[in-house]
């Protein structure tokens, strides 16, 4: 029998680590192919991405759909249960933005790229 002292232990077991929350966040906007996810997550290898996706699938948060075609096409999306993680991810995003803002106020050279205005080309 598995035991936890705090509920957060069970949460971190499922979505903890460097990549899983990012994967869930990206899948919140809809179904993605493996290559789309890898392109969106700087620094993740294909091997690690697939491992993380398989773990999320095993835990019931992500579903995988394999198209029977050549070359093979695989898409990932959130399950209904996976969508329930949205509240957690939103809170983490909000806290992260506030953390960056406070660090900027303290003089740290740090930026949040998603909030940068797009560059205008001439």
N, C-alpha and C positions, 0 to 999 in steps of 0.2 A: 504494500500500500504506500503510495506516494504521499508525503506530507509536506505542507508549507507552513511556515510561521506567520507569513504575511501574504496577503493577496497579491501584492506587487511581484512577489517571487514567481507566481504562476504567469503573470503578464510578461515579465522579462524573459521567462523561459520560451515564450512563443514569439514575441516581437523584439526581444533584446538584441544586442549586437550592433554592428556598424551598418548593416545593409537592409535588414528586414523592414524597418519602419520606412525607409526610402522607397523600397519596392511597393509597399502597401500604398504609400502616398501617390506614387506614379500610377498605380492601377486604379486609384479613386476616379481618375478622369476617363477610364474606359479600358477596354481590352488592348493588350500590347503584345507584340512579338518579342522574342528573346533579344533580337538585335536592337529593337527600339529601347528596351530597358537598359541594355548594356551601354548604348550611346548616351543615355540620359544620366547614368551613374558614373561619374568620373572615378577612375581608379579600381573598378571592380573587374575581375577577370571573368571570362565566360564560364569557367569551371566553378568558381565561387557563386556566380549568379545562379547557375542551374542548381547547385546544391541548396542555396537559400530558397529558391522557388520550390524545390521538392520538399523541403522541410515545411514551408508554408502550406503546401498542398497536403502533406501528411497531417498537419494540424487543423485542416479544414478551412483555412482562410482564403486559399487560392485554388482555382480549378484550371486544369490544363486541357486544351482541346487540340488534338493532333489531326490535321487534314491528311487524308490518304491520297497523296500526290507526290510527284517527283519534280523538283527537290522537295523534301519534307517541309511542311509549314506547321509551326506550333504557336499557339496563342495562349496567353494567360489572362485571367480576369479574377476579380474578387467573387467569392461566394457571398450569399446573404450574411453568413456569419462574419466573413471578412469585412464587409461593409460596416459592421458594428464597431470595428477598430477605428473608424473615422473620427469619433469623438476624442480618442486618445491621441491620434496623430495631429488633429487640429490643436489640441492643448500643447503638444510638444512643439509644434510650429510657432504658436503664439509666444511660448516661453523662450524659444530660441531667438525670435526677433527682438524681444525685450532684452534678452541677455546681450545681444549684439549692440543694441542701442545704449545700454549702460556702459559697456566696454568702450564704445566710441566716446561717450561723455567723459570717461576717465582718461582719454587720450590715446587709446590703443588704435593702431592703424588696421582697421578691419572693416569690410564691407559685406553687404548681403547682395549678391549678384541679381537675384530675382527682382529686387526693387530698384535696379539701376534703369534709368530711361534708355530706350533703344538709341543706338548711334544713328545719326543721320548721314547718309552718304551723298556726296555731291555729284 
